[in-house]
Amino acid sequence: MKGGGDMKMVSSLILMVLLAISTLGTEKKKMTCTLTGKEVKACCCEELKSGKMFCTLAKKEIDKCCCTGM
């Protein structure tokens, strides 16, 4: 039964394609401090009492968060 072997190959190819597609969506986004260009695991900004933000990496007061990729 040659037809049964072809179906197994097609099923295997479909499974491999689906696995490849599912792994593409699992990439973690990298968060980066735009002031220093360094990759950070957590946001490096802290909110001050004045309402402004303070970047702990650049040691600089800023108007809004400098992290991208969140």
VEXDO-878097 format. One record per atom (N, C-alpha, C): residue number from 0; chain; x, y, z; atom name; residue in one letter. Coordinates in steps of 0.2 Angstrom, whole numbers, padded with zeros to 4 digits. Example, Ala and Ser with C-alpha at 12.3 -4.5 7.8 and 13.67 -1.06 7.14 Angstrom:
<r 0,'A',<0066,-0028,0039>,'N','a'>
<r 0,'A',<0062,-0022,0039>,'CA','a'>
<r 0,'A',<0066,-0016,0039>,'C','a'>
<r 1,'A',<0064,-0011,0035>,'N','s'>
<r 1,'A',<0068,-0005,0036>,'CA','s'>
<r 1,'A',<0064,0000,0039>,'C','s'>
This chain:
<r 0,'A',<0004,-0006,0000>,'N','m'>
<r 0,'A',<0000,0000,0000>,'CA','m'>
<r 0,'A',<0004,0006,0000>,'C','m'>
<r 1,'A',<0006,0008,-0006>,'N','k'>
<r 1,'A',<0010,0014,-0006>,'CA','k'>
<r 1,'A',<0006,0021,-0004>,'C','k'>
<r 2,'A',<0000,0021,-0005>,'N','g'>
<r 2,'A',<-0004,0027,-0003>,'CA','g'>
<r 2,'A',<-0004,0029,0004>,'C','g'>
<r 3,'A',<-0003,0024,0008>,'N','g'>
<r 3,'A',<-0003,0025,0016>,'CA','g'>
<r 3,'A',<0004,0028,0018>,'C','g'>
<r 4,'A',<0009,0026,0014>,'N','g'>
<r 4,'A',<0016,0029,0016>,'CA','g'>
<r 4,'A',<0016,0037,0014>,'C','g'>
<r 5,'A',<0013,0038,0008>,'N','d'>
<r 5,'A',<0012,0045,0006>,'CA','d'>
<r 5,'A',<0009,0050,0011>,'C','d'>
<r 6,'A',<0003,0047,0014>,'N','m'>
<r 6,'A',<-0001,0050,0019>,'CA','m'>
<r 6,'A',<0003,0052,0025>,'C','m'>
<r 7,'A',<0007,0047,0027>,'N','k'>
<r 7,'A',<0012,0048,0033>,'CA','k'>
<r 7,'A',<0017,0053,0032>,'C','k'>
<r 8,'A',<0019,0054,0026>,'N','m'>
<r 8,'A',<0024,0059,0024>,'CA','m'>
<r 8,'A',<0021,0066,0024>,'C','m'>
<r 9,'A',<0015,0066,0021>,'N','v'>
<r 9,'A',<0012,0072,0021>,'CA','v'>
<r 9,'A',<0010,0075,0028>,'C','v'>
<r 10,'A',<0008,0070,0032>,'N','s'>
<r 10,'A',<0006,0072,0039>,'CA','s'>
<r 10,'A',<0012,0074,0043>,'C','s'>
<r 11,'A',<0018,0071,0042>,'N','s'>
<r 11,'A',<0024,0073,0045>,'CA','s'>
<r 11,'A',<0026,0080,0043>,'C','s'>
<r 12,'A',<0025,0081,0037>,'N','l'>
<r 12,'A',<0027,0088,0034>,'CA','l'>
<r 12,'A',<0023,0093,0037>,'C','l'>
<r 13,'A',<0016,0092,0037>,'N','i'>
<r 13,'A',<0012,0097,0040>,'CA','i'>
<r 13,'A',<0013,0098,0048>,'C','i'>
<r 14,'A',<0015,0092,0051>,'N','l'>
<r 14,'A',<0017,0093,0058>,'CA','l'>
<r 14,'A',<0023,0097,0059>,'C','l'>
<r 15,'A',<0028,0096,0055>,'N','m'>
<r 15,'A',<0034,0100,0055>,'CA','m'>
<r 15,'A',<0033,0107,0054>,'C','m'>
<r 16,'A',<0029,0109,0049>,'N','v'>
<r 16,'A',<0027,0116,0047>,'CA','v'>
<r 16,'A',<0024,0119,0053>,'C','v'>
<r 17,'A',<0019,0116,0056>,'N','l'>
<r 17,'A',<0015,0118,0062>,'CA','l'>
<r 17,'A',<0020,0120,0068>,'C','l'>
<r 18,'A',<0024,0115,0069>,'N','l'>
<r 18,'A',<0029,0116,0075>,'CA','l'>
<r 18,'A',<0034,0122,0073>,'C','l'>
<r 19,'A',<0036,0123,0067>,'N','a'>
<r 19,'A',<0040,0129,0065>,'CA','a'>
<r 19,'A',<0036,0135,0066>,'C','a'>
<r 20,'A',<0030,0135,0064>,'N','i'>
<r 20,'A',<0026,0141,0065>,'CA','i'>
<r 20,'A',<0025,0143,0072>,'C','i'>
<r 21,'A',<0024,0138,0076>,'N','s'>
<r 21,'A',<0022,0139,0083>,'CA','s'>
<r 21,'A',<0028,0142,0087>,'C','s'>
<r 22,'A',<0034,0140,0085>,'N','t'>
<r 22,'A',<0040,0142,0088>,'CA','t'>
<r 22,'A',<0042,0150,0086>,'C','t'>
<r 23,'A',<0039,0152,0081>,'N','l'>
<r 23,'A',<0041,0159,0079>,'CA','l'>
<r 23,'A',<0037,0164,0083>,'C','l'>
<r 24,'A',<0032,0162,0086>,'N','g'>
<r 24,'A',<0028,0167,0090>,'CA','g'>
<r 24,'A',<0030,0167,0097>,'C','g'>
<r 25,'A',<0035,0162,0099>,'N','t'>
<r 25,'A',<0037,0162,0106>,'CA','t'>
<r 25,'A',<0043,0166,0108>,'C','t'>
<r 26,'A',<0046,0170,0103>,'N','e'>
<r 26,'A',<0052,0174,0104>,'CA','e'>
<r 26,'A',<0050,0179,0109>,'C','e'>
<r 27,'A',<0054,0180,0114>,'N','k'>
<r 27,'A',<0053,0185,0119>,'CA','k'>
<r 27,'A',<0056,0192,0116>,'C','k'>
<r 28,'A',<0051,0197,0118>,'N','k'>
<r 28,'A',<0053,0204,0116>,'CA','k'>
<r 28,'A',<0059,0206,0120>,'C','k'>
<r 29,'A',<0064,0209,0118>,'N','k'>
<r 29,'A',<0069,0212,0122>,'CA','k'>
<r 29,'A',<0067,0219,0123>,'C','k'>
<r 30,'A',<0068,0221,0130>,'N','m'>
<r 30,'A',<0067,0228,0132>,'CA','m'>
<r 30,'A',<0074,0231,0132>,'C','m'>
<r 31,'A',<0074,0237,0129>,'N','t'>
<r 31,'A',<0080,0241,0129>,'CA','t'>
<r 31,'A',<0079,0248,0132>,'C','t'>
<r 32,'A',<0084,0251,0135>,'N','c'>
<r 32,'A',<0084,0258,0138>,'CA','c'>
<r 32,'A',<0087,0262,0132>,'C','c'>
<r 33,'A',<0083,0266,0129>,'N','t'>
<r 33,'A',<0084,0270,0124>,'CA','t'>
<r 33,'A',<0090,0276,0125>,'C','t'>
<r 34,'A',<0091,0277,0132>,'N','l'>
<r 34,'A',<0096,0282,0133>,'CA','l'>
<r 34,'A',<0103,0279,0133>,'C','l'>
<r 35,'A',<0103,0273,0136>,'N','t'>
<r 35,'A',<0110,0269,0136>,'CA','t'>
<r 35,'A',<0111,0264,0130>,'C','t'>
<r 36,'A',<0106,0262,0127>,'N','g'>
<r 36,'A',<0106,0257,0122>,'CA','g'>
<r 36,'A',<0107,0250,0125>,'C','g'>
<r 37,'A',<0106,0249,0132>,'N','k'>
<r 37,'A',<0107,0243,0135>,'CA','k'>
<r 37,'A',<0101,0239,0135>,'C','k'>
<r 38,'A',<0101,0232,0135>,'N','e'>
<r 38,'A',<0096,0228,0136>,'CA','e'>
<r 38,'A',<0094,0227,0143>,'C','e'>
<r 39,'A',<0088,0228,0145>,'N','v'>
<r 39,'A',<0086,0227,0152>,'CA','v'>
<r 39,'A',<0081,0222,0153>,'C','v'>
<r 40,'A',<0081,0218,0159>,'N','k'>
<r 40,'A',<0076,0213,0160>,'CA','k'>
<r 40,'A',<0069,0216,0163>,'C','k'>
<r 41,'A',<0070,0222,0166>,'N','a'>
<r 41,'A',<0064,0225,0169>,'CA','a'>
<r 41,'A',<0065,0233,0167>,'C','a'>
<r 42,'A',<0060,0236,0167>,'N','c'>
<r 42,'A',<0060,0244,0166>,'CA','c'>
<r 42,'A',<0065,0247,0171>,'C','c'>
<r 43,'A',<0069,0251,0168>,'N','c'>
<r 43,'A',<0074,0255,0172>,'CA','c'>
<r 43,'A',<0072,0261,0175>,'C','c'>
<r 44,'A',<0066,0263,0173>,'N','c'>
<r 44,'A',<0063,0270,0175>,'CA','c'>
<r 44,'A',<0059,0269,0182>,'C','c'>
<r 45,'A',<0060,0275,0186>,'N','e'>
<r 45,'A',<0056,0275,0192>,'CA','e'>
<r 45,'A',<0052,0282,0192>,'C','e'>
<r 46,'A',<0046,0282,0194>,'N','e'>
<r 46,'A',<0042,0288,0194>,'CA','e'>
<r 46,'A',<0044,0292,0201>,'C','e'>
<r 47,'A',<0045,0298,0199>,'N','l'>
<r 47,'A',<0047,0303,0205>,'CA','l'>
<r 47,'A',<0041,0306,0208>,'C','l'>
<r 48,'A',<0041,0309,0213>,'N','k'>
<r 48,'A',<0035,0313,0216>,'CA','k'>
<r 48,'A',<0033,0318,0212>,'C','k'>
<r 49,'A',<0037,0321,0208>,'N','s'>
<r 49,'A',<0035,0327,0204>,'CA','s'>
<r 49,'A',<0031,0325,0198>,'C','s'>
<r 50,'A',<0031,0318,0197>,'N','g'>
<r 50,'A',<0027,0315,0191>,'CA','g'>
<r 50,'A',<0032,0314,0185>,'C','g'>
<r 51,'A',<0038,0316,0185>,'N','k'>
<r 51,'A',<0043,0314,0180>,'CA','k'>
<r 51,'A',<0046,0307,0181>,'C','k'>
<r 52,'A',<0050,0305,0177>,'N','m'>
<r 52,'A',<0053,0298,0177>,'CA','m'>
<r 52,'A',<0060,0299,0178>,'C','m'>
<r 53,'A',<0063,0294,0181>,'N','f'>
<r 53,'A',<0071,0294,0182>,'CA','f'>
<r 53,'A',<0073,0288,0180>,'C','f'>
<r 54,'A',<0078,0288,0175>,'N','c'>
<r 54,'A',<0081,0282,0172>,'CA','c'>
<r 54,'A',<0087,0280,0177>,'C','c'>
<r 55,'A',<0087,0275,0180>,'N','t'>
<r 55,'A',<0092,0272,0185>,'CA','t'>
<r 55,'A',<0098,0270,0181>,'C','t'>
<r 56,'A',<0098,0269,0175>,'N','l'>
<r 56,'A',<0104,0267,0171>,'CA','l'>
<r 56,'A',<0108,0273,0169>,'C','l'>
<r 57,'A',<0104,0278,0166>,'N','a'>
<r 57,'A',<0107,0284,0163>,'CA','a'>
<r 57,'A',<0108,0289,0169>,'C','a'>
<r 58,'A',<0105,0288,0175>,'N','k'>
<r 58,'A',<0105,0293,0180>,'CA','k'>
<r 58,'A',<0103,0300,0178>,'C','k'>
<r 59,'A',<0097,0300,0175>,'N','k'>
<r 59,'A',<0095,0306,0172>,'CA','k'>
<r 59,'A',<0087,0306,0173>,'C','k'>
<r 60,'A',<0085,0312,0174>,'N','e'>
<r 60,'A',<0078,0314,0175>,'CA','e'>
<r 60,'A',<0075,0315,0168>,'C','e'>
<r 61,'A',<0069,0311,0166>,'N','i'>
<r 61,'A',<0066,0312,0160>,'CA','i'>
<r 61,'A',<0059,0313,0160>,'C','i'>
<r 62,'A',<0055,0315,0155>,'N','d'>
<r 62,'A',<0048,0316,0155>,'CA','d'>
<r 62,'A',<0044,0310,0154>,'C','d'>
<r 63,'A',<0046,0305,0150>,'N','k'>
<r 63,'A',<0042,0299,0150>,'CA','k'>
<r 63,'A',<0047,0293,0149>,'C','k'>
<r 64,'A',<0045,0287,0150>,'N','c'>
<r 64,'A',<0049,0281,0151>,'CA','c'>
<r 64,'A',<0053,0280,0144>,'C','c'>
<r 65,'A',<0059,0278,0146>,'N','c'>
<r 65,'A',<0064,0278,0140>,'CA','c'>
<r 65,'A',<0065,0270,0138>,'C','c'>
<r 66,'A',<0061,0266,0140>,'N','c'>
<r 66,'A',<0061,0259,0139>,'CA','c'>
<r 66,'A',<0057,0257,0133>,'C','c'>
<r 67,'A',<0060,0253,0128>,'N','t'>
<r 67,'A',<0056,0251,0122>,'CA','t'>
<r 67,'A',<0056,0243,0122>,'C','t'>
<r 68,'A',<0050,0241,0119>,'N','g'>
<r 68,'A',<0050,0233,0118>,'CA','g'>
<r 68,'A',<0046,0230,0124>,'C','g'>
<r 69,'A',<0042,0234,0127>,'N','m'>
<r 69,'A',<0038,0231,0133>,'CA','m'>
<r 69,'A',<0032,0228,0130>,'C','m'>
